[in-house]
């Protein structure tokens, strides 16, 4: 399933409007890169990673609690991240010198799949809420893609810097916070 999603992703990046948005990542403009990484990379990748979650929700006979769909999101995200890491190893990293390639191979196969898992776990959280509370479905589905896409895009813009590290830590803490407050949010939504 991850390989099929990766093929879809690669082909969608060549289709308008994604081709224009994705192309912005190569610009010298900070704002252009920011838009490109969030809308051209983040939205597309987060949507592709969430496909299995939509399928699970669609096939479920009863509502799935957020914690369960977060777990499935973590699995989907890590599968995507590992496949992306292997793809980078065989293409981009193969053009680097030994030291750079070694570092990038380690990063691409350890921390970055973990980040993809975290972001897809956040998507799973909101996708679950969209199923439990259909009155707010559109808002939850928008949050399910936009929050991870913004985090993903910002990480890509800042990369291996202190800001990139802060985005990584914030992503993890955000998912932990969501899971910790899950019952509170459910109660608040019920009382609206």
C-alpha positions, -999 to 999 in steps of 0.1 A, spaced: 0 0 0 29 24 8 44 18 -26 11 25 -44 7 57 -24 43 67 -33 36 62 -70 4 83 -67 23 110 -49 51 112 -75 26 114 -103 4 140 -85 34 162 -80 35 165 -118 -1 176 -122 -15 211 -120 -18 228 -95 5 206 -75 33 209 -101 33 247 -96 32 245 -58 58 217 -57 80 238 -80 81 266 -54 104 245 -31 132 252 -56 128 290 -55 152 314 -37 122 332 -21 116 322 16 79 329 12 78 308 -20 96 279 -3 72 282 26 42 280 4 57 252 -17 66 230 12 33 235 30 9 233 0 30 214 -26 46 189 -3 28 189 31 -8 189 19 -1 163 -8 19 139 14 -4 142 44 -34 135 23 -17 104 7 -7 91 41 -42 95 54 -58 74 27 -57 42 47 -73 60 76 -102 72 55 -106 36 43 -107 23 79 -133 48 89 -153 41 58 -153 3 64 -159 6 102 -193 -7 114 -192 17 144 -172 48 153 -136 43 160 -121 61 191 -94 87 183 -67 66 201 -72 37 177 -71 58 146 -40 76 159 -24 41 162 -33 34 126 -20 68 116 13 61 132 16 28 113 6 44 80 30 73 85 60 52 94 54 30 64 53 60 42 84 75 59 105 43 55 96 40 19 105 76 13 138 71 32 147 41 10 138 62 -21 161 90 -10 189 64 -3 188 51 -38 184 85 -56 194 117 -37 217 103 -11 236 82 -38 249 115 -52 264 128 -19 299 122 -6 303 94 19 300 114 51 269 133 39 253 102 25 259 83 58 243 110 79 213 114 55 208 77 53 206 74 91 183 104 93 160 92 65 156 58 80 153 67 117 140 102 127 121 112 95 99 81 94 91 88 131 81 124 121 59 111 93 43 88 118 36 116 143 20 138 116 -2 110 103 -11 102 139 -24 138 143 -44 133 111 -59 101 125 -70 119 156 -90 145 137 -103 120 111 -117 99 140 -135 130 154 -149 137 119 -165 103 120 -177 105 156 -192 140 152 -205 143 116 -220 178 123 -184 191 124 -170 167 98 -157 193 74 -138 212 101 -122 181 115 -112 168 80 -96 202 72 -77 201 105 -67 165 98 -47 176 68 -38 212 74 -22 208 109 2 180 98 8 197 65 18 230 82 41 212 106 55 191 78 61 221 55 76 242 83 100 213 91 110 210 55 117 248 53 138 249 84 153 214 82 183 205 103 183 237 124 172 246 159 139 257 145 135 223 127 143 206 160 117 228 178 91 219 152 99 182 157 95 185 195 63 206 191 48 179 168 54 152 193 41 172 222 10 183 202 1 147 195 6 138 232 -15 168 242 -43 158 219 -43 123 232 -42 135 268 -72 159 262 -92 135 241 -120 129 266 -122 166 275 -126 175 238 -152 149 233 -172 162 263 -169 198 250 -181 189 215 -211 170 230 -221 200 250 -220 225 220 
